[in-house]
Amino acid sequence: MKKLVTLLGVLALISCGEKKSSDIAQSSEDATSVEAAKEEVEAASSGLESLISDANVEQFAKDAFDMETASPPAGYTGWTKQYFDAAKNQLQLLSQMKNGESDGPSLLWYENGEIEDITIYKSGQLVSRHGYYRTGEKKVTASADDAGSREVVMWHKNGQKAATVLMENRQPVLMKCWNEQGEELDQSEGIKMMERLRNYESDAELIRREVEALTLKLEDDNEKNGAESLREKLVDIISAQQSVSRLTERWRETTSRTDAPTKELQLAIVRAQQGVIDKYGKFFRKLVERRKSATTAIELARLGRTELALLESRPVRHMAMAIETMTGVRIRLALEVQEKALRILEASFEILRALRINVPLLPASAPDSLNAPPSPLSGSASQ
């Protein structure tokens, strides 16, 4: 929000620096005005105190023309807005216009409320652009037009410059690219690198949304004391662990496209894995309580056998190891220990299923052998 607050203050500076059309010729005014605005933007970006508060942003949005309902009328002067959601809780766009042209800040947000892009215009012409990654790192900057030329600079998430592109009449004429270590790349490798960055950002966003949804569900489940049976609770744990393992694999595939794994995804998946551990902890405590209150010899034997199997195989140890290896970005090893934890949980489910009461099936992705009903022979033999 600090970047937003600082650069939004440029609006006041630009407005103060406007010249009347009666002072100079229109063409000269436009060029001078854009250059002056560019200097003011650079000054504002270099440490100017915050000039606008969140309350001001809310006020601008309150009075802005809602682009969801219709296009603004011809010659419109004022703010325009768009939201991500029908409830209008999260802004997607807030932009200023004058006489039907972009004039002032044009702001884009990510769905999580972080600033994605701040572009400033003067009389429809770009003055300055600052784009950011979802986690706040600088992503792209662009300068104002200078006799038909414009420089666009792109950045890696680690702060290294990724590319500089010289544009003339909106067409690229010169490009230089660097990898995450600052080593210059030839043009073909540079184009591949830029494509990897583009795909990485898109894939990472999809994974992030799925991980967030899973984590919220796990947190919600862990706050409840539901009346589900032990088998139902274990089915939920297996399903959640399958989801975490699947998302970890997709994270591995995504990070293979770049040398700079996203810390945001890393933290999100670690939190999801911790959510499964918390869910397992509640299940195990319930299992012990149920075993202590067993009313039949068969029930006591099955529950005791399940408890012993889990104590000996310790699936939570493998899940905790997955967190440790993910923290060190050893994703392949994390997948291996996640798979071990999953196999242990599925084997424990098989023991519980042998209890002769309503038995749910494992999630569809579980092996068919685990979804098959227990054999009468195996059931009687184990009794």
Residue pairs with C-beta under 8 A, 6 or more apart in sequence:
1 54
1 115
2 50
3 115
3 118
3 130
3 132
4 57
4 107
4 115
4 118
5 50
5 51
5 52
5 53
5 54
6 44
6 45
6 48
6 50
6 51
7 41
7 44
7 45
7 105
7 118
7 120
7 130
8 51
8 52
8 56
8 57
8 105
8 107
8 118
9 44
9 48
9 50
9 51
9 52
10 37
10 40
10 41
10 44
10 105
10 120
11 52
11 96
11 104
11 105
11 120
12 51
12 52
13 40
13 43
13 44
14 37
14 40
14 104
14 120
14 122
14 127
15 104
17 33
17 36
17 37
17 40
18 33
19 29
19 32
19 33
21 29
23 29
24 32
30 122
30 123
30 125
33 122
33 123
34 122
34 123
34 125
34 127
34 144
34 145
35 144
37 120
37 122
37 127
37 144
38 127
38 128
38 143
38 144
41 120
41 127
41 128
42 128
45 128
45 130
57 94
60 79
60 94
61 79
61 81
61 91
61 94
63 78
63 79
64 78
64 79
64 80
64 81
64 94
65 72
65 76
65 78
65 79
65 80
65 81
66 80
66 81
66 82
67 80
67 81
67 82
67 93
68 82
68 83
72 78
72 80
72 97
72 100
74 100
75 99
75 100
76 97
76 99
76 100
77 97
77 98
77 99
77 100
78 96
78 97
79 94
79 95
79 96
79 97
80 93
80 94
80 95
80 96
80 97
81 91
81 93
81 94
81 95
82 91
82 92
82 93
83 89
83 90
83 91
83 92
84 90
84 91
84 92
84 109
84 111
90 109
90 111
90 113
91 107
91 109
92 108
92 109
92 111
93 106
93 107
93 108
93 109
94 105
94 106
94 107
95 102
95 104
95 105
95 106
95 107
96 102
96 103
96 104
96 105
96 106
97 103
97 104
98 104
98 123
101 121
101 123
101 124
102 121
102 124
103 121
103 122
103 123
103 124
104 120
104 121
105 118
105 119
105 120
106 117
106 118
106 119
106 120
106 121
107 115
107 117
107 118
108 115
108 116
108 117
108 118
109 115
109 116
110 116
110 134
112 134
114 132
114 134
114 135
114 136
115 132
116 131
116 132
116 134
117 129
117 130
117 131
117 132
118 129
118 130
118 131
119 126
119 128
119 129
119 130
120 126
120 127
120 128
120 129
121 127
125 144
125 145
126 142
126 144
126 145
126 150
127 144
128 141
128 142
128 143
128 144
129 140
129 141
129 142
130 138
130 140
130 141
131 138
131 139
131 140
131 141
132 138
132 139
133 139
133 157
133 201
134 205
134 208
134 264
135 157
135 262
135 263
135 264
137 155
137 157
137 158
137 159
138 155
138 159
139 154
139 155
140 152
140 153
140 154
140 155
141 152
141 153
141 155
142 150
142 151
142 152
142 153
143 150
143 151
143 152
144 150
148 168
148 169
149 166
149 167
149 168
150 166
150 167
150 168
151 164
151 165
151 166
151 167
152 164
152 165
152 167
153 161
153 163
153 164
153 165
154 161
154 162
154 163
154 164
154 165
154 194
154 197
155 161
155 162
156 162
156 179
156 180
156 197
156 260
157 260
157 262
158 180
158 260
160 178
160 179
160 180
160 181
160 182
161 178
161 182
162 177
162 178
162 193
162 194
162 197
163 175
163 176
163 177
163 178
163 190
163 194
164 175
164 176
165 172
165 174
165 175
166 172
166 173
166 174
166 175
167 173
175 187
175 190
176 184
176 190
177 184
177 185
177 187
177 189
177 190
177 191
177 193
177 194
178 184
178 185
179 185
179 193
179 259
180 258
180 259
180 260
181 259
185 193
196 257
196 258
197 258
199 257
200 254
200 257
200 258
200 262
203 250
203 253
203 254
203 257
204 254
204 262
204 264
204 265
207 247
207 250
207 251
207 254
207 265
208 264
208 265
208 268
210 243
210 247
211 247
211 265
211 268
211 269
211 271
211 272
212 268
214 240
214 243
214 244
214 247
214 272
214 275
215 268
215 271
215 272
215 275
217 240
218 240
218 272
218 275
218 276
218 278
218 279
219 275
221 236
221 279
222 275
222 278
222 279
222 282
226 233
228 236
229 358
230 283
230 286
230 287
230 290
230 303
230 352
231 349
231 352
231 353
231 355
231 359
231 360
232 360
233 279
233 282
233 283
233 286
234 283
234 345
234 348
234 349
234 352
235 349
235 360
235 361
235 362
235 363
236 279
237 276
237 279
237 280
237 283
237 345
238 342
238 345
238 346
238 349
238 362
238 363
238 366
239 363
240 275
240 276
240 279
241 276
241 319
241 338
241 341
241 342
241 345
242 342
242 363
242 365
242 366
243 272
244 269
244 272
244 273
244 276
244 338
245 335
245 338
245 339
245 342
247 269
247 272
248 269
248 322
248 326
248 331
248 334
248 335
248 338
249 335
251 261
251 265
251 266
251 269
251 331
252 331
252 332
252 335
254 265
255 261
255 262
255 329
255 331
261 329
266 326
266 327
266 329
269 326
270 323
270 326
270 327
273 319
273 322
273 323
273 326
273 338
274 323
276 319
277 316
277 319
277 320
277 323
280 315
280 316
280 319
280 345
281 316
284 307
284 310
287 303
287 306
287 307
287 310
288 307
290 303
291 300
291 303
291 304
291 307
294 300
294 303
298 355
298 356
298 383
299 355
301 383
302 351
302 352
302 354
302 355
303 352
305 351
306 348
306 351
306 352
309 344
309 347
309 348
309 351
310 344
310 348
313 344
313 347
313 348
314 344
315 340
315 341
315 344
315 345
315 348
316 341
318 337
318 338
318 340
318 341
318 344
319 337
319 338
319 341
321 334
321 337
322 334
322 337
322 338
322 341
323 334
325 331
325 333
325 334
325 337
326 334
346 362
346 366
346 367
346 370
349 362
349 370
350 370
350 374
353 359
353 374
354 374
354 378
354 379
354 382
356 379
359 373
361 371
362 370
362 371
